[in-house]
Amino acid sequence: MIISALKRDKPTTVLDVGTRKGWIADAFAKDGEAVTDIDPELMRETAEVKGVDFIEAMLEKFEPTQPYDLVVANLAVSYTHLRAH
């Protein structure tokens, strides 16, 4: 249901922040979208997802090199170390 709602606008480039096991990335990659995943550690399941570019990085250090039609951050807040300013 979440994936079908996100696909309504037909994104062609997707950034999955905090991908963990890669199920969101996999769903988009299977339909031919260009998917980039960022996560601080590569999980075996993620490495097996075909058609996905994986970047091992913390969100705080990630600097995108292109625009994305859709950014998904399903689990990112749970794993981000926030600092008070």
C-alpha positions as CSV (number, residue, x, y, z in Angstrom):
1,M,0.0,0.0,0.0
2,I,2.8,2.4,0.8
3,I,4.7,1.6,-2.3
4,S,1.6,2.0,-4.6
5,A,0.9,5.4,-3.0
6,L,4.5,6.5,-3.6
7,K,4.4,5.3,-7.2
8,R,1.3,7.4,-8.1
9,D,3.6,10.3,-9.3
10,K,5.7,7.9,-11.4
11,P,9.2,8.8,-10.0
12,T,12.1,7.8,-12.1
13,T,14.9,8.5,-9.6
14,V,14.5,7.4,-6.0
15,L,16.7,7.9,-3.0
16,D,16.1,5.5,-0.1
17,V,17.6,6.9,3.1
18,G,18.3,4.4,5.8
19,T,17.5,1.5,3.5
20,R,18.3,-1.3,6.0
21,K,17.1,-4.5,4.2
22,G,16.2,-2.7,1.0
23,W,12.5,-3.7,0.6
24,I,11.5,-0.2,-0.6
25,A,14.4,0.0,-3.0
26,D,13.7,-3.5,-4.3
27,A,10.0,-2.6,-5.1
28,F,11.1,0.5,-7.1
29,A,14.0,-1.2,-8.8
30,K,11.8,-4.1,-10.1
31,D,9.7,-1.5,-11.9
32,G,12.8,0.0,-13.6
33,E,13.3,3.2,-11.5
34,A,16.9,4.3,-10.8
35,V,17.3,3.7,-7.1
36,T,20.1,4.9,-4.8
37,D,20.3,3.6,-1.2
38,I,22.2,5.2,1.6
39,D,22.8,3.5,4.9
40,P,25.7,3.4,7.4
41,E,26.1,-0.3,7.0
42,L,25.6,-2.6,4.1
43,M,23.2,-5.5,4.9
44,R,23.4,-8.8,3.0
45,E,19.8,-8.4,1.7
46,T,20.5,-5.0,0.4
47,A,23.6,-6.1,-1.5
48,E,21.5,-8.7,-3.3
49,V,19.0,-6.1,-4.6
50,K,19.5,-5.8,-8.4
51,G,19.5,-2.4,-10.1
52,V,20.2,-0.4,-6.9
53,D,23.3,1.8,-6.3
54,F,24.3,1.5,-2.6
55,I,26.2,4.2,-0.8
56,E,27.6,3.3,2.6
57,A,27.3,6.6,4.5
58,M,25.6,8.3,7.4
59,L,22.8,10.7,6.4
60,E,24.6,13.6,8.0
61,K,27.6,13.1,5.7
62,F,25.7,12.3,2.5
63,E,26.0,14.9,-0.3
64,P,23.8,14.1,-3.3
65,T,25.3,14.5,-6.7
66,Q,21.9,14.6,-8.5
67,P,18.3,15.5,-7.9
68,Y,15.8,12.8,-7.0
69,D,12.1,12.6,-7.9
70,L,11.3,10.8,-4.6
71,V,13.2,10.6,-1.3
72,V,12.0,7.9,1.1
73,A,13.3,7.9,4.7
74,N,11.2,5.1,6.2
75,L,13.7,4.3,9.1
76,A,16.2,7.2,8.9
77,V,15.0,9.1,12.0
78,S,15.3,6.0,14.1
79,Y,19.0,5.7,13.3
80,T,20.0,9.3,13.0
81,H,22.0,10.8,15.9
82,L,20.5,14.2,16.4
83,R,22.4,17.0,18.1
84,A,20.8,20.0,19.9
85,H,22.0,23.3,18.5
